[in-house]
Amino acid sequence: MKKKMIRRALIGFPIGITIGQFILLLSNLAFAPEGRFSPCVPALMEAVGSELGAVALQTFLCGIYGAACAAGSVVWDTDWSLAAQTGVYFAIVAGTGLPIAYLLHWMNHSLVGLLQYAAMFIGLFLAIWLAQYFAWRAKVKQLNERTKQE
């Protein structure tokens, strides 16, 4: 299982960077004033001291987050209950994602900001989990029907 985690983490790192860049592009398309491009949150540039340093840190931490999510996905290959798998995976992605979001200034550095970001994170996690659950449930139902026909 350790080799599988390492392999997935190595694949997840560039995927995390790619997803981070895609989200950056979408957020700029949606919120950038007058079509201006902002490579990261101004508070991050101020905290780091330079735009280049802020972008480098953001890119690296997006890769770390992608690696953690990918490596953590091995829990879905275990014989644990669905509740245990979900709980462990949630702990991995939240335990990695929330500190990264805080470091990158993707949330306000206050209790309200943390709670708002956590609520958004939980909502997104739940939406993705439910979509995957119902997709797999439909596939299992389809396979069971095929088995009965044979």
C-alpha positions in Angstrom: 0.0 0.0 0.0 2.9 2.4 0.7 4.2 2.1 -2.9 0.7 2.8 -4.2 0.5 5.9 -2.0 3.9 7.2 -3.2 3.0 6.5 -6.9 -0.4 8.3 -6.5 1.3 11.2 -4.7 3.8 11.6 -7.5 1.0 11.7 -10.0 -1.2 13.9 -7.8 1.5 16.6 -7.4 1.3 17.9 -11.1 -2.4 17.3 -11.2 -2.8 19.5 -8.1 -0.8 22.2 -9.8 -2.9 21.9 -12.9 -6.2 22.1 -11.0 -4.8 25.1 -9.0 -4.0 26.9 -12.2 -7.4 26.1 -13.7 -9.1 27.5 -10.6 -6.9 30.6 -10.8 -7.9 31.1 -14.4 -11.6 30.6 -13.7 -11.5 33.0 -10.7 -9.8 35.6 -12.7 -12.3 35.3 -15.5 -15.1 35.7 -13.0 -13.8 38.3 -10.7 -10.9 40.2 -12.2 -11.6 43.9 -12.7 -11.3 45.1 -16.3 -9.8 41.8 -17.5 -6.7 42.2 -15.4 -4.9 39.0 -14.3 -3.9 38.4 -10.7 -1.7 35.4 -10.2 -2.6 35.1 -6.5 -4.3 36.8 -3.6 -2.8 40.3 -2.9 -2.5 39.4 0.8 -0.3 36.5 -0.1 2.0 38.7 -2.2 2.2 41.1 0.7 2.9 38.3 3.2 5.6 36.7 1.1 7.1 40.0 -0.1 7.1 39.4 -3.8 4.7 38.3 -6.6 7.1 35.7 -7.8 7.6 34.2 -4.3 3.9 34.1 -3.7 3.2 32.4 -7.0 5.9 29.9 -6.4 4.6 29.1 -2.9 1.0 28.8 -4.3 2.1 26.5 -7.0 4.1 24.3 -4.6 1.3 24.1 -2.1 -1.3 23.2 -4.8 1.0 20.4 -5.8 1.3 19.2 -2.2 -2.5 19.3 -1.9 -2.9 17.3 -5.1 -0.3 14.8 -3.8 -2.1 14.4 -0.5 -5.5 13.9 -2.1 -4.1 11.4 -4.5 -2.1 9.5 -1.9 -5.1 9.5 0.4 -7.2 7.9 -2.2 -5.8 4.5 -1.3 -8.4 4.4 1.5 -11.0 3.7 -1.2 -9.1 0.4 -1.9 -9.4 -0.9 1.6 -11.9 -3.3 3.0 -13.1 -0.7 5.5 -16.7 0.4 5.7 -17.8 3.2 3.5 -18.2 5.5 6.6 -14.7 4.7 7.7 -13.2 5.3 4.2 -15.1 8.6 3.9 -14.1 9.8 7.4 -10.4 9.0 6.8 -10.4 10.5 3.4 -12.2 13.6 4.6 -9.7 14.0 7.4 -6.8 13.8 4.9 -8.2 16.3 2.5 -9.5 18.7 5.1 -6.3 18.3 7.3 -4.2 19.2 4.3 -6.5 21.6 2.5 -7.6 23.9 5.3 -4.0 24.8 6.4 -3.0 25.3 2.8 -6.0 27.6 2.2 -5.0 29.5 5.3 -1.4 29.9 4.3 -2.3 31.0 0.8 -4.8 33.6 2.2 -7.7 31.9 0.4 -9.8 32.6 3.5 -10.0 35.5 5.8 -7.6 35.0 8.8 -10.4 35.1 11.3 -12.7 32.6 13.0 -15.6 33.7 10.7 -13.3 33.3 7.6 -12.3 29.8 8.8 -15.9 28.8 9.4 -17.0 30.1 6.1 -14.2 28.3 4.2 -14.9 25.1 6.2 -18.6 25.3 5.3 -17.8 25.8 1.7 -15.2 22.9 1.8 -17.7 20.5 3.5 -20.4 21.4 1.0 -18.2 20.8 -2.0 -16.9 17.5 -0.5 -20.4 16.4 0.2 -21.6 17.3 -3.3 -18.7 15.4 -4.9 -19.1 12.4 -2.6 -22.9 12.2 -3.3 -22.3 12.4 -7.1 -19.7 9.6 -6.9 -21.9 7.5 -4.6 -24.9 7.7 -6.9 -22.8 7.1 -10.0 -21.2 4.0 -8.5 -24.6 2.8 -7.2 -26.1 3.0 -10.7 -23.1 1.1 -12.1 -23.5 -1.7 -9.5 -27.3 -1.9 -10.2 -26.5 -2.2 -13.9 -24.0 -5.0 -13.3 -26.4 -6.8 -11.0 -29.1 -6.6 -13.7 -26.7 -8.0 -16.3 -25.8 -10.8 -14.0 -29.4 -11.8 -13.5 -30.0 -11.8 -17.3 -27.2 -14.3 -17.9 
